[in-house]
Amino acid sequence: MNAPRTQADLEALIAGNVQENLHLDYKDSRALVEKNVRSELPKDVSAFANSDGGVLVYGIREEGNVPVALDGGVENSVRTREWIEQIISSNIAPRVDGIRIYQIPLSTTHSAYTIEIPKSYRGPHQERGSKRYYKRHNFESLSMEDYEIADLRSRARSVPPLVSFDVEIRGRILFLFVISNPGDLAAQDVRFKFSPPLTWREEPPVIMTNGIRSLPPRREYRVFYGSSPDLFTSDSTARTEFVLEVQYFHPQLAAEVTETFEVNLGDYLGTWAAPSPIEELTKAIQDQLGTIKKEVENLRKTVEVLAPLASPTGLQLSVRSLREIASTASLAPSLEKRNPEREGTAYFEEILEVDPGLARRISSYFWRRGTGGQLQDIEGVTPELLDKMRKLFSVPLSEEDEAAAVDNA
């Protein structure tokens, strides 16, 4: 039901004999000034939140659960809307979101108060003083049984949180805060409140001060807070124990939600985090690159051994060496005649046993053969060299070069 917001609304409840029920509870204004208000008020609020929500009305006398009259209210200088809000927020864990408190003036000095409590999906909520969980039953707030508390936790699991907070250690000394969204919906208007406020070494990160307008599913942020030498020295002013409240709008609930995290960085000293998936992937890539590097090196060595097979002789031996081997073995050395038009400089250098410059000029001649000119016109070509080419090449020389080679023979 909607909470009464005016004196006329309160009088309508009385005139209509609206009885207390699971969603409505009348309280005398004097209950707000009694000694036990710091436990009774959070107990009643948490009971409604753990049940189906409801409204607390301070300022109506009731008899037999039926409202009979306004009681004049509580003095404004004694109790305020802010005081009530502080008592509720500091004595219920976790915090109940979406509570609305209305001050209803009954005179110039006194007021009634109504408190509207929504059904909570982030419970069960505990009254801090007694460490107990309460529920609404008939007209009372009663302690919950273990199975009922378990049922409430199941309710919370049915609507999973959209913001998670964790502490990550790097290199055993660096402390990082990890903010992520483990859910399937975007958390809207995410805000962070540290109690007590944190003292940052430098300017606090923007997301810590301004919040996050929209935190998409599976998105994760890491914020560096400090190192253990800075945080745990005797003269450090940094906070190492704190409570973080993360408030955000939950689209599935269409309501504001608060997640509470109690943190003691001292619990993490001497520990380190397991590698993240990115770090593990990076290491796997590095290992694979190392394996590829070794394989390439082995391939290079193999190519070096095979490279001579591409030489004119097909062996790691020069023509001169082959001839000397043949001579030593009393064999008649012979080499297969080859088409010089298909060979490069290295072939002529080895097969003719000439310097690189002359080999290059001879190679150029055969590549442009047919454009005129004679081999004997090339600087460095002698009749003896012409005779050698006549015997080694499968392509006949020009008539003039052939004649020069024959004359030499």
Contacts in CASP RR format, 6 or more apart in sequence:
PFRMAT RR
TARGET T0000
AUTHOR 0000-0000-0000
METHOD contacts of the structure
MODEL  1
MNAPRTQADLEALIAGNVQENLHLDYKDSRALVEKNVRSELPKDVSAFAN
SDGGVLVYGIREEGNVPVALDGGVENSVRTREWIEQIISSNIAPRVDGIR
IYQIPLSTTHSAYTIEIPKSYRGPHQERGSKRYYKRHNFESLSMEDYEIA
DLRSRARSVPPLVSFDVEIRGRILFLFVISNPGDLAAQDVRFKFSPPLTW
REEPPVIMTNGIRSLPPRREYRVFYGSSPDLFTSDSTARTEFVLEVQYFH
PQLAAEVTETFEVNLGDYLGTWAAPSPIEELTKAIQDQLGTIKKEVENLR
KTVEVLAPLASPTGLQLSVRSLREIASTASLAPSLEKRNPEREGTAYFEE
ILEVDPGLARRISSYFWRRGTGGQLQDIEGVTPELLDKMRKLFSVPLSEE
DEAAAVDNA
1 23 0 8 1.000
1 24 0 8 1.000
1 54 0 8 1.000
1 55 0 8 1.000
2 55 0 8 1.000
2 116 0 8 1.000
3 55 0 8 1.000
3 57 0 8 1.000
3 100 0 8 1.000
3 102 0 8 1.000
3 114 0 8 1.000
3 115 0 8 1.000
3 116 0 8 1.000
4 10 0 8 1.000
4 12 0 8 1.000
4 13 0 8 1.000
4 55 0 8 1.000
4 57 0 8 1.000
4 102 0 8 1.000
4 104 0 8 1.000
4 114 0 8 1.000
5 102 0 8 1.000
5 104 0 8 1.000
5 114 0 8 1.000
6 104 0 8 1.000
7 70 0 8 1.000
7 104 0 8 1.000
7 105 0 8 1.000
7 106 0 8 1.000
7 112 0 8 1.000
9 104 0 8 1.000
10 57 0 8 1.000
10 59 0 8 1.000
10 60 0 8 1.000
10 70 0 8 1.000
10 104 0 8 1.000
10 112 0 8 1.000
11 70 0 8 1.000
13 57 0 8 1.000
13 60 0 8 1.000
13 67 0 8 1.000
14 60 0 8 1.000
14 67 0 8 1.000
14 68 0 8 1.000
14 69 0 8 1.000
14 70 0 8 1.000
17 66 0 8 1.000
17 67 0 8 1.000
18 24 0 8 1.000
18 67 0 8 1.000
19 65 0 8 1.000
19 66 0 8 1.000
20 26 0 8 1.000
20 62 0 8 1.000
20 65 0 8 1.000
20 66 0 8 1.000
20 139 0 8 1.000
21 139 0 8 1.000
22 51 0 8 1.000
22 52 0 8 1.000
22 54 0 8 1.000
22 136 0 8 1.000
22 137 0 8 1.000
22 138 0 8 1.000
23 48 0 8 1.000
23 52 0 8 1.000
23 53 0 8 1.000
23 54 0 8 1.000
23 55 0 8 1.000
23 136 0 8 1.000
24 54 0 8 1.000
24 55 0 8 1.000
24 57 0 8 1.000
25 44 0 8 1.000
25 48 0 8 1.000
25 54 0 8 1.000
25 55 0 8 1.000
25 56 0 8 1.000
25 57 0 8 1.000
25 139 0 8 1.000
26 57 0 8 1.000
26 59 0 8 1.000
26 60 0 8 1.000
26 61 0 8 1.000
26 62 0 8 1.000
26 65 0 8 1.000
26 67 0 8 1.000
27 44 0 8 1.000
27 56 0 8 1.000
27 57 0 8 1.000
27 58 0 8 1.000
27 59 0 8 1.000
27 60 0 8 1.000
28 58 0 8 1.000
28 59 0 8 1.000
28 60 0 8 1.000
28 61 0 8 1.000
28 71 0 8 1.000
29 58 0 8 1.000
29 59 0 8 1.000
29 71 0 8 1.000
29 72 0 8 1.000
29 73 0 8 1.000
29 74 0 8 1.000
29 110 0 8 1.000
29 112 0 8 1.000
29 113 0 8 1.000
30 71 0 8 1.000
30 74 0 8 1.000
31 37 0 8 1.000
31 40 0 8 1.000
31 41 0 8 1.000
31 58 0 8 1.000
32 41 0 8 1.000
32 58 0 8 1.000
32 74 0 8 1.000
32 79 0 8 1.000
32 84 0 8 1.000
32 113 0 8 1.000
33 74 0 8 1.000
33 78 0 8 1.000
33 79 0 8 1.000
34 40 0 8 1.000
37 87 0 8 1.000
38 87 0 8 1.000
38 91 0 8 1.000
39 91 0 8 1.000
39 127 0 8 1.000
39 129 0 8 1.000
39 130 0 8 1.000
41 84 0 8 1.000
41 87 0 8 1.000
41 88 0 8 1.000
41 91 0 8 1.000
42 87 0 8 1.000
42 88 0 8 1.000
42 91 0 8 1.000
42 92 0 8 1.000
42 127 0 8 1.000
42 128 0 8 1.000
42 129 0 8 1.000
43 127 0 8 1.000
43 130 0 8 1.000
43 132 0 8 1.000
43 134 0 8 1.000
43 141 0 8 1.000
44 56 0 8 1.000
44 134 0 8 1.000
44 141 0 8 1.000
45 56 0 8 1.000
45 88 0 8 1.000
45 92 0 8 1.000
45 96 0 8 1.000
45 99 0 8 1.000
45 115 0 8 1.000
45 117 0 8 1.000
46 92 0 8 1.000
46 96 0 8 1.000
46 125 0 8 1.000
46 126 0 8 1.000
46 127 0 8 1.000
46 133 0 8 1.000
46 134 0 8 1.000
47 134 0 8 1.000
47 135 0 8 1.000
47 136 0 8 1.000
47 141 0 8 1.000
47 142 0 8 1.000
48 54 0 8 1.000
48 55 0 8 1.000
48 56 0 8 1.000
48 117 0 8 1.000
48 136 0 8 1.000
49 92 0 8 1.000
49 96 0 8 1.000
49 117 0 8 1.000
49 118 0 8 1.000
49 119 0 8 1.000
49 120 0 8 1.000
49 123 0 8 1.000
49 125 0 8 1.000
50 120 0 8 1.000
50 123 0 8 1.000
50 124 0 8 1.000
50 125 0 8 1.000
50 133 0 8 1.000
50 134 0 8 1.000
50 135 0 8 1.000
50 136 0 8 1.000
50 144 0 8 1.000
50 152 0 8 1.000
51 119 0 8 1.000
51 135 0 8 1.000
51 136 0 8 1.000
52 119 0 8 1.000
52 136 0 8 1.000
53 117 0 8 1.000
53 118 0 8 1.000
53 119 0 8 1.000
53 120 0 8 1.000
53 136 0 8 1.000
54 116 0 8 1.000
54 117 0 8 1.000
54 118 0 8 1.000
54 136 0 8 1.000
55 114 0 8 1.000
55 115 0 8 1.000
55 116 0 8 1.000
55 117 0 8 1.000
56 114 0 8 1.000
56 115 0 8 1.000
56 117 0 8 1.000
57 112 0 8 1.000
57 113 0 8 1.000
57 114 0 8 1.000
58 73 0 8 1.000
58 74 0 8 1.000
58 112 0 8 1.000
58 113 0 8 1.000
58 114 0 8 1.000
58 115 0 8 1.000
59 70 0 8 1.000
59 71 0 8 1.000
59 72 0 8 1.000
59 73 0 8 1.000
59 74 0 8 1.000
59 106 0 8 1.000
59 112 0 8 1.000
59 113 0 8 1.000
60 67 0 8 1.000
60 68 0 8 1.000
60 69 0 8 1.000
60 70 0 8 1.000
60 71 0 8 1.000
60 112 0 8 1.000
61 67 0 8 1.000
61 68 0 8 1.000
61 69 0 8 1.000
61 70 0 8 1.000
61 71 0 8 1.000
62 68 0 8 1.000
65 139 0 8 1.000
70 106 0 8 1.000
70 112 0 8 1.000
72 106 0 8 1.000
72 107 0 8 1.000
72 110 0 8 1.000
72 112 0 8 1.000
73 106 0 8 1.000
73 110 0 8 1.000
73 111 0 8 1.000
73 112 0 8 1.000
74 110 0 8 1.000
74 111 0 8 1.000
74 112 0 8 1.000
74 113 0 8 1.000
75 109 0 8 1.000
75 110 0 8 1.000
76 109 0 8 1.000
76 110 0 8 1.000
76 111 0 8 1.000
77 109 0 8 1.000
79 113 0 8 1.000
80 103 0 8 1.000
81 101 0 8 1.000
81 102 0 8 1.000
81 103 0 8 1.000
81 113 0 8 1.000
84 101 0 8 1.000
84 113 0 8 1.000
84 115 0 8 1.000
85 99 0 8 1.000
85 101 0 8 1.000
88 96 0 8 1.000
88 99 0 8 1.000
88 115 0 8 1.000
89 95 0 8 1.000
90 128 0 8 1.000
91 127 0 8 1.000
91 128 0 8 1.000
91 129 0 8 1.000
92 125 0 8 1.000
92 126 0 8 1.000
92 127 0 8 1.000
92 128 0 8 1.000
93 125 0 8 1.000
93 126 0 8 1.000
93 128 0 8 1.000
93 260 0 8 1.000
94 122 0 8 1.000
94 123 0 8 1.000
94 125 0 8 1.000
94 258 0 8 1.000
94 259 0 8 1.000
94 260 0 8 1.000
95 245 0 8 1.000
95 258 0 8 1.000
95 260 0 8 1.000
96 117 0 8 1.000
96 118 0 8 1.000
96 120 0 8 1.000
96 122 0 8 1.000
96 125 0 8 1.000
97 118 0 8 1.000
97 120 0 8 1.000
97 122 0 8 1.000
97 247 0 8 1.000
97 255 0 8 1.000
97 256 0 8 1.000
97 257 0 8 1.000
97 258 0 8 1.000
98 118 0 8 1.000
98 255 0 8 1.000
98 256 0 8 1.000
99 115 0 8 1.000
99 116 0 8 1.000
99 117 0 8 1.000
99 118 0 8 1.000
100 115 0 8 1.000
100 116 0 8 1.000
101 113 0 8 1.000
101 114 0 8 1.000
101 115 0 8 1.000
101 116 0 8 1.000
102 113 0 8 1.000
102 114 0 8 1.000
102 115 0 8 1.000
102 116 0 8 1.000
103 111 0 8 1.000
103 112 0 8 1.000
103 113 0 8 1.000
104 111 0 8 1.000
104 112 0 8 1.000
104 113 0 8 1.000
104 114 0 8 1.000
105 111 0 8 1.000
106 112 0 8 1.000
118 255 0 8 1.000
121 155 0 8 1.000
121 156 0 8 1.000
121 158 0 8 1.000
121 159 0 8 1.000
121 253 0 8 1.000
121 257 0 8 1.000
122 156 0 8 1.000
122 161 0 8 1.000
122 257 0 8 1.000
122 258 0 8 1.000
122 259 0 8 1.000
123 152 0 8 1.000
123 153 0 8 1.000
123 155 0 8 1.000
123 156 0 8 1.000
124 133 0 8 1.000
124 144 0 8 1.000
124 149 0 8 1.000
124 152 0 8 1.000
124 153 0 8 1.000
124 156 0 8 1.000
125 133 0 8 1.000
126 132 0 8 1.000
126 133 0 8 1.000
127 133 0 8 1.000
127 134 0 8 1.000
132 143 0 8 1.000
132 144 0 8 1.000
133 143 0 8 1.000
133 144 0 8 1.000
133 148 0 8 1.000
133 149 0 8 1.000
133 152 0 8 1.000
134 141 0 8 1.000
134 142 0 8 1.000
134 143 0 8 1.000
134 144 0 8 1.000
135 141 0 8 1.000
135 142 0 8 1.000
135 143 0 8 1.000
135 144 0 8 1.000
135 148 0 8 1.000
136 142 0 8 1.000
144 152 0 8 1.000
159 250 0 8 1.000
159 252 0 8 1.000
159 253 0 8 1.000
160 182 0 8 1.000
160 183 0 8 1.000
161 182 0 8 1.000
161 183 0 8 1.000
161 257 0 8 1.000
161 259 0 8 1.000
162 181 0 8 1.000
162 182 0 8 1.000
162 183 0 8 1.000
162 185 0 8 1.000
162 186 0 8 1.000
162 187 0 8 1.000
162 215 0 8 1.000
162 248 0 8 1.000
162 250 0 8 1.000
162 257 0 8 1.000
163 179 0 8 1.000
163 180 0 8 1.000
163 181 0 8 1.000
163 187 0 8 1.000
163 190 0 8 1.000
163 215 0 8 1.000
163 246 0 8 1.000
163 248 0 8 1.000
163 259 0 8 1.000
164 178 0 8 1.000
164 179 0 8 1.000
164 180 0 8 1.000
164 181 0 8 1.000
164 182 0 8 1.000
164 259 0 8 1.000
165 177 0 8 1.000
165 178 0 8 1.000
165 179 0 8 1.000
165 244 0 8 1.000
165 246 0 8 1.000
165 259 0 8 1.000
165 261 0 8 1.000
165 263 0 8 1.000
166 177 0 8 1.000
166 178 0 8 1.000
166 180 0 8 1.000
167 175 0 8 1.000
167 176 0 8 1.000
167 177 0 8 1.000
167 178 0 8 1.000
167 263 0 8 1.000
167 265 0 8 1.000
167 268 0 8 1.000
168 175 0 8 1.000
168 176 0 8 1.000
168 177 0 8 1.000
168 178 0 8 1.000
168 222 0 8 1.000
168 273 0 8 1.000
169 175 0 8 1.000
169 176 0 8 1.000
169 268 0 8 1.000
169 270 0 8 1.000
169 271 0 8 1.000
169 272 0 8 1.000
169 273 0 8 1.000
170 176 0 8 1.000
170 272 0 8 1.000
170 273 0 8 1.000
171 272 0 8 1.000
172 228 0 8 1.000
172 270 0 8 1.000
172 271 0 8 1.000
172 272 0 8 1.000
173 227 0 8 1.000
173 228 0 8 1.000
173 229 0 8 1.000
174 224 0 8 1.000
174 226 0 8 1.000
174 227 0 8 1.000
175 224 0 8 1.000
175 225 0 8 1.000
175 226 0 8 1.000
175 227 0 8 1.000
175 228 0 8 1.000
175 231 0 8 1.000
175 265 0 8 1.000
175 268 0 8 1.000
176 222 0 8 1.000
176 223 0 8 1.000
176 224 0 8 1.000
176 225 0 8 1.000
177 222 0 8 1.000
177 223 0 8 1.000
177 225 0 8 1.000
178 220 0 8 1.000
178 221 0 8 1.000
178 222 0 8 1.000
178 223 0 8 1.000
179 207 0 8 1.000
179 212 0 8 1.000
179 215 0 8 1.000
179 220 0 8 1.000
179 221 0 8 1.000
179 222 0 8 1.000
179 223 0 8 1.000
179 246 0 8 1.000
180 218 0 8 1.000
180 219 0 8 1.000
180 220 0 8 1.000
180 221 0 8 1.000
181 187 0 8 1.000
181 215 0 8 1.000
181 216 0 8 1.000
181 217 0 8 1.000
181 218 0 8 1.000
181 219 0 8 1.000
181 220 0 8 1.000
182 218 0 8 1.000
183 217 0 8 1.000
183 218 0 8 1.000
184 217 0 8 1.000
185 217 0 8 1.000
185 250 0 8 1.000
185 251 0 8 1.000
185 252 0 8 1.000
186 214 0 8 1.000
186 215 0 8 1.000
186 216 0 8 1.000
186 217 0 8 1.000
186 251 0 8 1.000
187 212 0 8 1.000
187 214 0 8 1.000
187 215 0 8 1.000
187 248 0 8 1.000
187 249 0 8 1.000
187 250 0 8 1.000
188 213 0 8 1.000
188 214 0 8 1.000
188 215 0 8 1.000
188 248 0 8 1.000
188 249 0 8 1.000
188 251 0 8 1.000
189 213 0 8 1.000
189 247 0 8 1.000
189 248 0 8 1.000
189 249 0 8 1.000
190 211 0 8 1.000
190 212 0 8 1.000
190 213 0 8 1.000
190 215 0 8 1.000
190 246 0 8 1.000
190 247 0 8 1.000
190 248 0 8 1.000
191 211 0 8 1.000
191 246 0 8 1.000
191 247 0 8 1.000
191 248 0 8 1.000
192 207 0 8 1.000
192 208 0 8 1.000
192 211 0 8 1.000
192 244 0 8 1.000
192 245 0 8 1.000
192 246 0 8 1.000
193 244 0 8 1.000
193 245 0 8 1.000
193 246 0 8 1.000
193 247 0 8 1.000
194 239 0 8 1.000
194 242 0 8 1.000
194 243 0 8 1.000
194 244 0 8 1.000
195 242 0 8 1.000
195 243 0 8 1.000
195 244 0 8 1.000
195 245 0 8 1.000
196 239 0 8 1.000
196 242 0 8 1.000
197 239 0 8 1.000
198 204 0 8 1.000
198 208 0 8 1.000
198 225 0 8 1.000
198 238 0 8 1.000
198 239 0 8 1.000
198 242 0 8 1.000
199 237 0 8 1.000
199 238 0 8 1.000
199 239 0 8 1.000
200 225 0 8 1.000
201 226 0 8 1.000
201 230 0 8 1.000
201 238 0 8 1.000
205 223 0 8 1.000
207 221 0 8 1.000
207 223 0 8 1.000
208 223 0 8 1.000
212 221 0 8 1.000
215 248 0 8 1.000
225 231 0 8 1.000
226 238 0 8 1.000
228 269 0 8 1.000
230 236 0 8 1.000
230 238 0 8 1.000
231 238 0 8 1.000
231 240 0 8 1.000
231 265 0 8 1.000
232 240 0 8 1.000
232 266 0 8 1.000
232 269 0 8 1.000
240 264 0 8 1.000
240 265 0 8 1.000
240 266 0 8 1.000
241 263 0 8 1.000
241 264 0 8 1.000
241 265 0 8 1.000
241 266 0 8 1.000
242 263 0 8 1.000
243 260 0 8 1.000
243 261 0 8 1.000
243 262 0 8 1.000
243 263 0 8 1.000
244 260 0 8 1.000
244 261 0 8 1.000
244 263 0 8 1.000
245 258 0 8 1.000
245 259 0 8 1.000
245 260 0 8 1.000
245 261 0 8 1.000
246 258 0 8 1.000
246 259 0 8 1.000
246 260 0 8 1.000
246 261 0 8 1.000
247 256 0 8 1.000
247 257 0 8 1.000
247 258 0 8 1.000
248 256 0 8 1.000
248 257 0 8 1.000
248 259 0 8 1.000
249 255 0 8 1.000
249 256 0 8 1.000
249 257 0 8 1.000
250 256 0 8 1.000
250 257 0 8 1.000
275 283 0 8 1.000
308 314 0 8 1.000
308 315 0 8 1.000
308 316 0 8 1.000
308 317 0 8 1.000
309 315 0 8 1.000
311 346 0 8 1.000
311 350 0 8 1.000
312 319 0 8 1.000
312 338 0 8 1.000
312 343 0 8 1.000
312 346 0 8 1.000
312 347 0 8 1.000
312 350 0 8 1.000
312 351 0 8 1.000
313 319 0 8 1.000
313 322 0 8 1.000
313 350 0 8 1.000
315 322 0 8 1.000
317 325 0 8 1.000
318 350 0 8 1.000
318 353 0 8 1.000
319 335 0 8 1.000
319 350 0 8 1.000
319 351 0 8 1.000
319 353 0 8 1.000
320 353 0 8 1.000
322 333 0 8 1.000
322 335 0 8 1.000
323 333 0 8 1.000
326 332 0 8 1.000
326 333 0 8 1.000
327 333 0 8 1.000
335 351 0 8 1.000
335 392 0 8 1.000
337 391 0 8 1.000
337 392 0 8 1.000
337 393 0 8 1.000
337 394 0 8 1.000
338 347 0 8 1.000
338 392 0 8 1.000
338 393 0 8 1.000
338 394 0 8 1.000
339 393 0 8 1.000
339 394 0 8 1.000
339 395 0 8 1.000
340 347 0 8 1.000
340 348 0 8 1.000
340 362 0 8 1.000
340 366 0 8 1.000
340 389 0 8 1.000
340 393 0 8 1.000
340 395 0 8 1.000
341 366 0 8 1.000
341 367 0 8 1.000
341 369 0 8 1.000
341 395 0 8 1.000
343 363 0 8 1.000
343 366 0 8 1.000
344 363 0 8 1.000
345 356 0 8 1.000
345 357 0 8 1.000
345 359 0 8 1.000
345 360 0 8 1.000
345 363 0 8 1.000
346 359 0 8 1.000
347 363 0 8 1.000
348 354 0 8 1.000
348 358 0 8 1.000
348 359 0 8 1.000
348 360 0 8 1.000
348 362 0 8 1.000
348 363 0 8 1.000
349 355 0 8 1.000
349 356 0 8 1.000
349 359 0 8 1.000
351 392 0 8 1.000
352 359 0 8 1.000
352 362 0 8 1.000
352 385 0 8 1.000
352 388 0 8 1.000
352 389 0 8 1.000
352 392 0 8 1.000
354 362 0 8 1.000
354 385 0 8 1.000
358 378 0 8 1.000
358 379 0 8 1.000
358 380 0 8 1.000
358 381 0 8 1.000
361 378 0 8 1.000
361 379 0 8 1.000
362 375 0 8 1.000
362 378 0 8 1.000
362 381 0 8 1.000
365 373 0 8 1.000
365 375 0 8 1.000
365 378 0 8 1.000
366 395 0 8 1.000
373 398 0 8 1.000
374 398 0 8 1.000
374 400 0 8 1.000
374 401 0 8 1.000
375 381 0 8 1.000
375 386 0 8 1.000
375 389 0 8 1.000
375 397 0 8 1.000
375 398 0 8 1.000
375 401 0 8 1.000
376 383 0 8 1.000
376 386 0 8 1.000
376 400 0 8 1.000
376 401 0 8 1.000
376 404 0 8 1.000
382 408 0 8 1.000
383 404 0 8 1.000
383 405 0 8 1.000
383 407 0 8 1.000
383 408 0 8 1.000
384 408 0 8 1.000
386 397 0 8 1.000
386 401 0 8 1.000
386 404 0 8 1.000
386 405 0 8 1.000
386 408 0 8 1.000
387 405 0 8 1.000
387 408 0 8 1.000
387 409 0 8 1.000
389 397 0 8 1.000
389 405 0 8 1.000
390 396 0 8 1.000
390 397 0 8 1.000
390 401 0 8 1.000
390 402 0 8 1.000
390 405 0 8 1.000
396 402 0 8 1.000
397 405 0 8 1.000
END
